[in-house]
Amino acid sequence: MNGQRTCHQETLVNISKQYKCDSVPPLLFSKLAYWQTNMFSICLNIVYRNNSHNFAKMKEEQKNNHKSPLRVLVFSASLRADSLNTRLAKLAAVVIERNGHKADVANMQEFDCPSYNQDADVDNIYPPGAEELRKRILANDAFIIASPEYNASMPGHLKNLIDWGSRFRPQPFNERHALLMSASPAMIGGNRGLWALRMPLEHLGADVYPNMFSLAMAHQAFTTEGKIADGTLANRFEANIIAFLNLVEAAKHYPLMKEAWVEYLGEKPDPVIDRVE
Ligand SMILES: Cc1cc2nc3c(=O)[nH]c(=O)nc-3n(C[C@H](O)[C@H](O)[C@H](O)COP(=O)(O)O)c2cc1C
């Protein structure tokens, strides 16, 4: 790495020297720089668990994992036959496969659930749609949702699915990596809906990627082959997915490094009030 390192980067370098592990992936440097500049009031603490007993085993796992492709669940949250978001989801799957990973493409019909009713939530019996989503989330390393925006929020059926999904134990969204995207004929591209969608996912412990992609004027944005017509936007779409995949890959293949997010609540840092996810 050229240039000046931040203290967190130095920490990573020291960790790698101290424990003689492979070089710290450049991706982690760039992500740290990104987080540091973009996520103010949040401190990122790198916590290394000195588990020398399992070090050889973990290193071997890392080595074996190194070239294994990621598996990414991709689905559109639209139930509509000619959905713009389904087109975007399909395009995301193409990018994933082109970069050597596996896309598990699903559609919203597979996950659709009756309205959540706490009276019906008994004996650990869940609607088949929620069971299917849970199964697919757990079978993949990450998930991508392309969601329509309805009335400046997410569609009700998607929130309903998340509510059902949140009832499983262990709760399947926890610590899963997620990337959000949207397509809309409007000028904002459905982006407000994604901010609404982030909230329950983050609440449930998902690592929602900071950059979201929203395709404005989506009814005119695709070529007849289903690609994004505008070259700049197409590049941004692809770069966003690749950056997300790199992060998921680093999290999967460098298990020695554990990250803890410490939310700064406006008081002096204090173990009593710090909320560590
Ligand atoms: C009930 C309803 C509410 C909508 N609200 C919004 C909105 O707030 N913002 C927006 O950009 N588009 C809104 N739309 C338009 C959708 O973005 C548009 O129908 C889009 O094509 C839906 O996504 P899909 O093609 O993937 O089904 C709304 C559509 C419906 C049916």
The ligand as an SDF file (V2000), in Angstrom:
LIG
                    3D

 31 33  0  0  0  0  0  0  0  0999 V2000
  -48.9930    1.5380   -4.9940 C   0  0  0  0  0  0  0  0  0  0  0  0
  -47.8680    2.1200   -5.7820 C   0  0  0  0  0  0  0  0  0  0  0  0
  -47.1150    3.1220   -5.2420 C   0  0  0  0  0  0  0  0  0  0  0  0
  -46.0370    3.6380   -5.9470 C   0  0  0  0  0  0  0  0  0  0  0  0
  -45.2510    4.5940   -5.3590 N   0  0  0  0  0  0  0  0  0  0  0  0
  -44.1230    4.9820   -5.9770 C   0  0  0  0  0  0  0  0  0  0  0  0
  -43.2050    5.8540   -5.3180 C   0  0  0  0  0  0  0  0  0  0  0  0
  -43.4040    6.2850   -4.2070 O   0  0  0  0  0  0  0  0  0  0  0  0
  -42.0650    6.1690   -5.9610 N   0  0  0  0  0  0  0  0  0  0  0  0
  -41.7750    5.6900   -7.2130 C   0  0  0  0  0  0  0  0  0  0  0  0
  -40.6980    5.9820   -7.7220 O   0  0  0  0  0  0  0  0  0  0  0  0
  -42.6260    4.8810   -7.8690 N   0  0  0  0  0  0  0  0  0  0  0  0
  -43.7870    4.5120   -7.2750 C   0  0  0  0  0  0  0  0  0  0  0  0
  -44.6490    3.6810   -7.9130 N   0  0  0  0  0  0  0  0  0  0  0  0
  -44.3610    3.2900   -9.2990 C   0  0  0  0  0  0  0  0  0  0  0  0
  -43.4350    2.0910   -9.3270 C   0  0  0  0  0  0  0  0  0  0  0  0
  -42.1160    2.5440   -9.1760 O   0  0  0  0  0  0  0  0  0  0  0  0
  -43.5670    1.4130  -10.6700 C   0  0  0  0  0  0  0  0  0  0  0  0
  -44.8580    0.8670  -10.8010 O   0  0  0  0  0  0  0  0  0  0  0  0
  -42.5000    0.3430  -10.8450 C   0  0  0  0  0  0  0  0  0  0  0  0
  -42.5550   -0.1090  -12.1640 O   0  0  0  0  0  0  0  0  0  0  0  0
  -42.7490   -0.7970   -9.8760 C   0  0  0  0  0  0  0  0  0  0  0  0
  -41.6680   -1.6880   -9.9290 O   0  0  0  0  0  0  0  0  0  0  0  0
  -41.7070   -3.0120  -10.7990 P   0  0  0  0  0  0  0  0  0  0  0  0
  -41.7220   -2.5830  -12.2380 O   0  0  0  0  0  0  0  0  0  0  0  0
  -40.4770   -3.7260  -10.4650 O   0  0  0  0  0  0  0  0  0  0  0  0
  -42.9410   -3.7810  -10.4480 O   0  0  0  0  0  0  0  0  0  0  0  0
  -45.7410    3.1710   -7.2490 C   0  0  0  0  0  0  0  0  0  0  0  0
  -46.5400    2.1540   -7.7850 C   0  0  0  0  0  0  0  0  0  0  0  0
  -47.5730    1.6450   -7.0800 C   0  0  0  0  0  0  0  0  0  0  0  0
  -48.3960    0.5250   -7.6730 C   0  0  0  0  0  0  0  0  0  0  0  0
  1  2  1  0
  2  3  1  0
  2 30  2  0
  3  4  2  0
  4  5  1  0
  4 28  1  0
  5  6  2  0
  6  7  1  0
  6 13  1  0
  7  8  2  0
  7  9  1  0
  9 10  1  0
 10 11  2  0
 10 12  1  0
 12 13  2  0
 13 14  1  0
 14 15  1  0
 14 28  1  0
 15 16  1  0
 16 17  1  0
 16 18  1  0
 18 19  1  0
 18 20  1  0
 20 21  1  0
 20 22  1  0
 22 23  1  0
 23 24  1  0
 24 25  2  0
 24 26  1  0
 24 27  1  0
 28 29  2  0
 29 30  1  0
 30 31  1  0
M  END
$$$$
